[in-house]
Amino acid sequence: MNVQSSIKSLLKRSTSLTRLVWKEPSQPKMRARLNDDNVAIQVEGLTKRYGDLNAVNGISFTVNKGEIFAFLGPNGAGKTTTVEILEGLRKPTSGSARVLGYEISRDGESIKKSIGVLPQGFSSGSEVRPICAPPAWKK
């Protein structure tokens, strides 16, 4: 079974947010502390409600610096809402999170200045004419 069919199979079985993390086999998995310098993202009990709808329901996870991290799940599982909360674009209903050591509830501007986001619908610049393209693109 190849990787693509494995992911499709996982998505078909999944009814909620799924976390996949790649770690080098020789490194043991360790739970990071909230104030650990090795932590990139720390989420504890994160919840987002819209009326009666639980978009994100009490999730907790840690992403250490250097990890490759992905959210997988069906539409409506809360992936986009979670990322938007971590980016400082939405406020959580409850729970806490830190991104690069910044608390999402009070350091949203610092988070926005420290991260980079590439939206799914991003255009690669195919409409950019050479006269307005950065010098590196003209080569």
Secondary structure by P-SEA (a helix, b strand, c coil): ccaaaaaaaaaaacccbbbbbbccccccbbbbccccccccbbbcbbbbbccccccccccccccccccbbbbbbccccaaaaaaaaaaccccccccccccccccccccaaaaaacbbbbccccccccccccccccccccc
